[in-house]
Amino acid sequence: MAQPNSTAAASGGATARNGSVKLKYVKLGYHYLMSHFLTLCLIPLISFTLIRIFEMDYEDFVNLYLNLKHNRATVSLLSGALVFGATVAFMTRPRPVYLVDYACYRPPDRLRVEFHKFMEHSRLTGDFDESSLDFQRKILERSGLGEETYLPEALHRLPPQPSMAAARAEAEQVVFGALDSLFRATGVAPKQIGVLVVNCSLFNPTPSLSAMIVNRYKLRGNVRSFNLGGMGCSAGLIAVDLAKDMLQLHRNTYAVVVSTENITQNWYYGNKKSMLIPNCLFRMGGAAVLLSNRSSDRRRSKYKILHAVRTHKGADDTAFKCVYQEQDNDNDGDVKGRNIKIGVSLSKDLMAIAGEALKSNITTLGPLVLPVSEQLLFFVTLVARRIWNPKIKPYIPDFKLAFHHFCIHAGGRAVIDELERSLRLEAIHVEASRMTLHRFGNTSSSSIWYELAYMEAKGRVRKGQRVWQIAFGSGFKCNSAVWEALRDVGPSPDSPWLHCIDRYPVHLAH
C-alpha cells in the first residue's frame, strides 16, 4: 500500500488519532481472549491444587485416603471426568507453529534503478506528458526510496517489453531465488513440504504460481497448495495465517509461504496521477518462509507464532475502492481494444481508511498482548467517553510494553510516519521500515520480511522478545502477526542486508 500524498496522510492521521474506538472492535478483542478462557482458568486452578498438595502432611493424606475409600462412586465419577477433560484438552490444544527460517531475494546489481535513470527512462518511453513526469519526480523525491532499488529486466529496456513471458521470467527469478536460499539454509528437502501457500496480488497466470513451484521443485503429489491473488500488500500475513491453520490439521508437517509481487505487466503507461504513484514506489522483491509444527524443530527454529489477527473493511464501499485496479478511461486504446492502459488507482481517502482499519486491528489484538494495566486504562477511558464526556481524548495503549520490535509494512513514507505517530513509537521502532523502504522500496507483501532481516542483521533480536508484523492491503485490510524469538537471532548467510548493513541507518531528509 502506498501513500497518495502528504495532505491525505495528515488528514488520515487526525482521523486515526482523534476518532473514537467503536465498542464492537473491543468486543472482537475480548472474543479472542475468551477463546483462551479455559486455558487461563485451568492454569491457576492447577497451580492452587499443587500448592495445597505440597502443604499437606502425612495425617492429611491418611484422612484423604479414608474419605475417598468410602466414596468410591464419587471417586469414579471425578476420575472419569478428569480423564475425559484431559483427553479433550490434549486433542483440541493448538499445536505450536515454528518459523524455522526465511529468505528474502536480492536482485542482481544490474537491475538497480537510480532516480535519474528512472526519470530519463520514463521520458524516453514517450508515454508520459510533462505534467506526469514532473509529478513522478516529486513523488520520488518525497517517497523515502533510495538509489539502489530494483526493477525487472523488461522495464529496463527501451521500449519496455511487458510480455507474459517476461512476467513469468520475473516471477521465476524472484520466487526460485528465495526458495533456493531457503532450502539451502534449512536443509529441508522439497519432498518434505506438505503445505504450500503463494501470494501474488496482480500476476495470476495459468498454471498458477504455486503449480510453477510444484513443477520446479518436484513437490509430492499430495501437497496442499494454495494460490492467493488480488489481496494486496497484506496478503503475506494472510498466507501465514492460512499456513498456520493448515498446520493445526496436519501433524509433523512443513509449510512454505512465498510472498511476492510482479511488476513487469503491471506498470502504468498513462497520465492519471492516482495511478502513477505505484510506479514510483513499488519495486522488485520476494520472500520465502518455512513453518513447522514438528516438536523436533523447536530447537533450531527462529520464532514461534503467538497470534494472527486479520481485519477486513471491505463491507464499506469507500474502503473497498480505495486501492482499485481499473482501466484508465482517458486511454481507451484503439478500436480493437489494444493498448488499453490499466493501473492501480489510490484514493485520497486511503490514509483515513488505513487509520480506521488500524484501530480495528489493534483493539482486537490489544487484549491478547497488552499488560492488564494498559487494558484497564483503555477500557475505563472508553467507558468514560461513552457515558460521561465524548470529548475526553481516547487512550492509545502503549504497545511498546507488549512488543520489542515492529515490522510496519514499508508502503511509503506517509504510512510509516502515521503509524509512528498513532502508536507513539520512537525512531528506533520504525527504523527497519524506513531503511527497508530506502534500500528495497515497497516490495508489497514481502516487505515485512526484509524488515525482520534488517533487525537480525543489526543483532537486535534476543530470545524471548516479541516481534509485531503489521501490514495494510487492498480490500481494505489490516493484518497482524505476533512472533516470539526462541533464541538470539543473527543474520542468515544469505541475508539481503549483509553487503550493506554497515551503511545503515542512513539519514533521510524530510
C-alpha positions in Angstrom: 0.0 0.0 0.0 1.4 3.4 -0.9 0.5 7.0 0.2 -1.3 9.3 -2.2 0.1 12.5 -0.8 1.2 14.2 2.4 -2.1 16.1 2.8 -4.1 12.9 2.8 -1.6 11.5 5.3 -2.1 14.4 7.6 -5.9 14.2 7.4 -5.8 10.5 7.9 -3.6 10.9 10.9 -6.1 13.2 12.5 -8.8 10.7 11.9 -6.8 7.9 13.3 -5.8 9.8 16.5 -9.0 11.6 17.3 -11.7 9.2 16.1 -13.4 7.2 18.8 -12.8 3.5 19.0 -16.1 1.6 18.5 -17.1 -0.8 21.2 -17.7 -3.6 18.7 -13.9 -3.7 18.0 -13.2 -4.1 21.7 -15.7 -7.0 21.8 -13.8 -8.6 19.0 -10.6 -8.4 21.1 -12.3 -9.9 24.1 -13.8 -12.6 21.9 -10.2 -13.7 21.1 -9.4 -13.5 24.8 -12.4 -15.7 25.8 -11.4 -18.3 23.2 -8.5 -19.0 25.5 -10.6 -18.7 28.7 -10.5 -22.4 29.6 -6.7 -22.4 29.5 -6.5 -19.3 31.5 -8.7 -20.8 34.2 -7.0 -24.2 34.3 -3.5 -22.7 34.9 -4.4 -21.0 38.3 -6.6 -24.0 39.3 -3.9 -26.5 38.7 -1.3 -24.2 40.5 -3.6 -23.8 43.5 -4.2 -27.6 43.7 -0.4 -28.3 43.6 0.3 -25.7 46.3 -2.4 -27.3 48.5 -0.9 -30.8 47.9 2.6 -29.7 48.9 1.2 -28.1 52.1 -0.4 -31.4 53.3 1.3 -33.6 55.9 1.1 -37.4 56.5 -2.0 -37.2 58.6 -3.8 -35.1 55.9 -3.0 -37.8 53.3 -4.3 -40.6 55.6 -7.6 -38.7 56.1 -8.0 -38.0 52.4 -7.4 -41.7 51.7 -10.1 -42.8 54.2 -12.6 -40.3 52.8 -12.0 -41.5 49.3 -12.2 -45.1 50.3 -15.8 -44.7 51.5 -16.9 -42.7 48.5 -16.0 -44.9 45.6 -18.8 -43.6 43.4 -17.6 -40.1 43.8 -14.0 -41.1 43.1 -15.0 -42.9 39.9 -17.1 -40.0 38.7 -14.3 -37.5 39.4 -11.7 -39.7 37.8 -13.8 -40.2 34.7 -14.4 -36.5 34.4 -10.7 -35.8 34.9 -9.6 -38.3 32.2 -12.3 -37.1 29.8 -11.3 -33.4 30.3 -7.6 -34.2 30.0 -8.3 -36.1 26.7 -10.3 -33.3 25.3 -7.8 -30.7 26.3 -5.0 -32.8 24.7 -6.8 -33.4 21.5 -8.0 -29.8 21.0 -4.9 -27.9 22.1 -3.4 -25.7 19.4 -0.1 -27.1 18.1 2.8 -24.8 18.3 3.9 -23.4 14.9 7.5 -22.5 14.5 9.2 -20.3 11.9 12.3 -22.4 11.1 13.8 -19.8 8.8 13.0 -17.5 5.9 14.8 -16.0 2.9 14.5 -12.6 1.1 15.5 -12.3 -2.5 18.1 -9.7 -3.5 18.1 -9.0 -7.3 21.4 -8.5 -9.2 23.0 -5.1 -9.2 22.4 -4.7 -12.9 18.6 -4.3 -12.2 19.1 -1.2 -9.9 17.3 1.9 -10.9 18.6 5.3 -9.8 16.3 8.3 -9.8 17.9 9.9 -12.8 17.7 6.6 -14.7 14.1 6.2 -13.7 13.1 9.7 -14.9 15.2 9.5 -18.2 13.7 6.1 -19.0 10.1 7.4 -18.3 10.8 10.4 -20.6 12.2 8.2 -23.4 9.2 5.9 -23.5 7.1 8.7 -24.8 4.0 7.6 -22.7 4.0 10.5 -20.2 3.4 14.2 -20.6 5.4 16.8 -18.9 2.9 17.2 -16.0 3.1 13.4 -15.3 6.9 13.4 -15.5 7.1 16.3 -13.0 4.6 14.6 -10.7 6.7 11.4 -10.7 9.8 13.3 -10.0 8.2 15.0 -6.9 6.8 11.6 -5.6 10.3 10.0 -5.9 11.9 12.9 -4.0 9.4 12.6 -1.2 9.0 8.8 -1.2 11.7 7.7 1.1 13.2 5.4 -1.5 16.9 5.4 -2.2 19.0 5.0 -5.3 19.5 1.2 -5.1 16.0 -0.3 -5.5 15.3 -2.8 -8.3 13.0 -3.1 -11.3 12.7 -6.2 -13.5 14.6 -6.7 -16.7 11.7 -5.9 -19.1 11.3 -2.4 -17.7 15.0 -1.6 -18.2 14.6 -1.9 -21.9 13.6 0.7 -24.4 10.9 0.4 -25.3 9.7 -1.6 -22.3 8.7 -5.2 -23.1 6.0 -6.2 -20.6 5.1 -9.6 -22.1 3.6 -12.6 -20.4 7.0 -14.4 -20.9 8.8 -11.5 -19.2 6.4 -11.6 -16.3 6.9 -15.3 -15.9 10.6 -14.8 -16.0 10.4 -12.2 -13.2 8.3 -14.5 -11.1 10.7 -17.4 -11.6 13.7 -15.2 -10.8 12.3 -13.9 -7.5 10.5 -17.0 -6.3 13.1 -19.6 -7.2 15.8 -17.3 -5.9 14.1 -17.0 -2.5 13.2 -20.7 -2.3 16.7 -21.9 -3.3 18.2 -19.8 -0.4 15.6 -21.2 2.0 16.1 -24.8 1.1 19.9 -24.3 1.2 19.8 -22.6 4.7 17.4 -25.1 6.3 18.5 -28.4 4.7 14.8 -29.3 4.2 14.2 -31.3 1.0 11.3 -30.1 -1.2 9.7 -33.5 -0.9 9.2 -32.9 2.8 6.9 -29.9 2.2 3.3 -30.7 3.0 1.7 -27.3 2.6 2.5 -24.5 0.1 0.9 -21.1 0.1 1.8 -18.5 -2.5 0.5 -14.9 -2.7 1.0 -12.5 -5.5 -1.7 -9.9 -6.0 -1.5 -8.7 -9.6 0.0 -11.6 -11.6 -2.0 -14.8 -11.6 -1.1 -16.9 -14.7 -2.4 -20.4 -15.6 -1.0 -22.7 -14.4 -0.7 -20.9 -11.1 2.5 -19.7 -9.4 2.0 -22.5 -6.8 1.9 -25.0 -9.6 5.1 -23.4 -11.1 6.8 -24.1 -7.7 5.5 -27.7 -7.5 6.8 -28.3 -11.0 10.2 -26.8 -10.5 11.0 -28.5 -7.1 9.0 -31.7 -7.9 6.9 -31.4 -4.7 5.0 -34.5 -3.7 1.6 -35.3 -5.3 -0.4 -34.8 -2.1 1.0 -31.3 -1.2 -1.8 -28.9 -0.1 -1.2 -26.0 -2.4 -2.9 -22.6 -2.3 -2.5 -19.6 -4.6 -3.8 -16.2 -3.3 -4.4 -13.4 -5.7 -5.7 -9.8 -5.6 -5.3 -9.5 -1.8 -2.8 -6.6 -1.8 0.2 -5.9 0.4 -1.2 -7.5 3.5 -1.5 -10.9 1.8 1.7 -12.2 3.2 0.2 -12.3 6.7 -3.0 -13.9 5.3 -0.8 -16.6 3.8 1.0 -17.1 7.1 -2.4 -17.4 8.9 -3.6 -19.9 6.3 -0.5 -22.0 6.6 -0.8 -21.9 10.4 -4.3 -23.2 10.2 -3.3 -26.0 7.9 -0.5 -27.0 10.3 -3.2 -27.3 13.0 -4.9 -30.0 10.9 -1.8 -32.0 9.7 0.8 -33.4 12.1 4.5 -33.4 11.6 4.4 -31.2 8.6 6.4 -28.4 6.9 4.6 -25.4 5.3 6.2 -23.0 2.9 4.8 -19.5 2.4 6.0 -17.5 -0.7 5.2 -13.8 -0.8 5.9 -11.6 -3.8 4.5 -9.1 -6.3 5.0 -8.9 -10.1 5.8 -5.6 -11.7 6.5 -6.5 -15.3 2.9 -6.5 -16.6 1.6 -4.0 -14.0 3.5 -0.9 -15.0 1.2 2.0 -15.8 1.8 3.9 -19.0 -0.8 6.7 -18.7 -1.1 10.1 -17.2 -3.7 9.7 -14.4 -2.0 10.9 -11.3 -3.6 8.5 -8.8 -2.3 5.6 -11.0 1.3 6.9 -11.3 2.1 6.6 -7.6 2.6 2.8 -7.7 5.2 3.3 -10.5 7.3 5.4 -8.2 7.0 3.2 -5.1 6.7 -0.5 -6.0 9.9 -2.4 -6.6 11.1 -6.0 -7.2 11.4 -8.4 -4.3 10.0 -11.5 -2.6 10.4 -13.8 0.4 10.0 -17.5 1.2 9.2 -18.7 4.8 9.4 -22.2 6.2 7.0 -23.0 9.0 6.8 -26.3 11.0 4.6 -28.0 13.7 7.3 -30.7 14.4 8.4 -30.5 18.0 11.8 -31.6 16.9 12.2 -28.3 15.0 11.8 -26.1 18.0 15.4 -26.0 18.9 16.6 -24.9 15.5 13.7 -22.5 14.8 14.0 -18.7 15.0 10.5 -17.8 16.1 7.1 -19.2 17.3 3.9 -17.6 16.2 1.7 -16.4 19.0 -1.2 -14.6 17.3 -2.5 -13.7 13.9 -5.3 -11.1 13.7 -7.0 -10.1 10.5 -9.3 -7.1 10.0 -11.3 -6.6 6.8 -13.1 -3.3 6.0 -14.4 -4.4 2.6 -18.1 -4.1 3.6 -17.6 -0.3 3.3 -17.8 0.8 -0.3 -15.2 3.6 0.2 -12.7 1.2 1.8 -13.4 -1.4 -0.9 -12.4 1.0 -3.7 -9.6 3.0 -2.1 -7.0 0.7 -3.7 -8.6 -0.3 -7.0 -7.2 -1.8 -10.2 -9.0 -0.4 -13.2 -8.8 0.8 -16.8 -7.7 4.4 -17.4 -10.8 5.9 -19.0 -8.7 8.6 -20.6 -6.8 5.9 -22.6 -9.4 3.5 -24.1 -7.0 2.1 -26.7 -7.7 1.6 -30.3 -10.8 0.2 -31.9 -9.6 -3.4 -31.5 -9.0 -3.0 -27.8 -5.3 -2.8 -28.0 -3.0 -0.5 -25.9 -5.6 -0.3 -23.1 -3.9 1.2 -20.1 -4.6 -0.4 -16.7 -3.3 0.7 -13.4 -3.9 0.6 -9.6 -5.7 3.8 -8.5 -5.1 5.1 -5.0 -7.9 7.1 -3.4 -7.3 10.4 -1.5 -9.2 8.7 1.4 -6.6 6.0 1.7 -4.8 7.1 4.8 -8.1 7.8 6.7 -9.3 4.3 5.8 -6.0 2.8 6.9 -6.3 4.6 10.2 -9.8 3.1 10.8 -8.5 -0.4 9.8 -5.6 0.0 12.2 -7.9 0.9 15.1 -10.0 -2.1 14.4 -6.9 -4.4 14.3 -5.2 -3.1 17.4 -8.3 -3.1 19.6 -8.7 -6.8 18.6 -5.1 -7.6 19.2 -4.8 -5.5 22.4 -6.5 -7.9 24.9 -4.2 -10.7 23.7 -0.8 -8.9 24.2 -1.2 -5.8 26.4 -0.5 -5.8 30.1 -3.6 -5.7 32.3 -2.8 -2.1 33.4 -2.9 -0.9 29.8 -6.2 -2.7 29.1 -7.8 -1.2 32.2 -6.8 2.3 31.2 -8.1 1.8 27.7 -11.4 0.3 28.9 -12.0 3.0 31.5 -11.3 5.8 29.1 -13.7 4.2 26.5 -16.5 3.9 29.1 -15.9 7.5 30.2 -16.2 8.7 26.7 -19.4 6.8 26.0 -21.2 7.6 29.3 -19.9 11.0 30.5 -17.9 13.1 28.0 -17.3 12.2 24.4 -14.6 15.0 24.3 -12.3 13.0 26.5 -9.3 12.1 24.5 -9.2 8.3 23.6 -6.4 6.5 25.4 -3.9 5.0 23.0 -2.3 1.9 24.6 1.4 1.8 24.8 2.3 -1.1 22.5 5.9 -0.7 23.4 5.1 -2.6 26.6 3.9 -5.6 24.6 6.5 -5.7 21.7 10.2 -5.2 21.4 10.3 -4.9 17.6 7.9 -3.5 15.0 7.8 -4.6 11.3 5.5 -2.0 9.7 4.8 -2.6 6.0 7.0 -0.3 4.0 4.2 1.0 1.9 5.5 4.6 1.8 6.8 7.3 4.0 3.3 8.6 4.9 2.3 5.1 6.1 5.3 4.8 8.4 5.0 8.3 9.7 1.4 7.8 10.5 1.9 4.6 12.5 4.8 6.1 14.3 2.6 9.0 15.4 -0.6 6.9 16.1 1.2 4.2 18.1 3.5 6.7 19.8 6.6 4.9 18.7 10.2 6.1 18.7 12.5 6.4 15.8 14.3 3.1 16.6 11.0 1.2 16.3 10.4 2.3 12.8 14.0 2.3 11.6 13.7 -1.1 10.0 10.7 0.0 8.0 12.3 3.3 6.8 15.5 1.6 5.9 13.7 -1.2 4.0 11.8 1.4 2.1 15.0 3.2 1.3 17.0 0.2 0.2 14.4 -2.0 -1.5 11.4 0.2 -2.0 7.8 -1.1 -1.5 8.1 -4.8 -2.2 4.5 -5.3 -1.3 3.7 -8.3 0.9 7.3 -9.3 1.4 8.5 -6.0 2.9 7.9 -7.1 6.5 10.4 -9.9 6.0 13.1 -7.5 4.7 12.4 -5.5 7.8 12.8 -8.5 10.1 16.0 -9.4 8.3 17.3 -5.8 8.9 16.8 -6.2 12.7 18.5 -9.6 12.6 21.5 -8.1 10.7 21.8 -5.4 13.3 21.8 -8.1 16.0 18.9 -6.7 17.9 16.6 -9.8 18.3 17.0 -11.6 21.6 15.5 -14.7 23.0 12.0 -14.2 24.4 11.4 -10.9 22.6 8.2 -10.3 20.7 8.0 -9.0 17.1 4.9 -7.4 15.7 4.4 -7.5 11.9 1.6 -5.3 10.6 0.6 -4.7 7.0 -2.2 -3.0 5.0 -3.6 -4.0 1.7 -6.4 -3.6 -0.8 -9.9 -4.7 0.1 -9.3 -2.9 2.6 -7.4 -5.0 5.1 -5.1 -4.6 8.1 -3.4 -7.8 9.3 -1.1 -8.5 12.2 1.2 -11.4 13.3 3.0 -11.7 16.6 6.2 -13.8 16.9 8.3 -14.8 19.9 12.0 -15.3 19.4 13.1 -18.7 20.5 16.8 -17.7 20.6 19.1 -14.8 19.9 18.7 -14.4 16.2 21.5 -13.2 14.0 21.7 -12.7 10.2 21.5 -15.7 7.9 24.3 -16.3 5.4 22.0 -15.2 2.5 20.6 -12.1 4.3 19.8 -9.3 1.8 21.4 -6.8 4.2 24.9 -8.4 4.7 26.5 -6.4 1.9 25.3 -3.0 3.1 24.2 -3.2 6.8 27.2 -1.1 7.9 25.9 1.8 5.9 22.5 1.8 7.7 20.7 3.6 9.2 21.0 6.5 6.7 19.8 10.0 7.4 16.6 10.7 5.4 15.8 14.4 4.7 12.2 15.5 5.4 
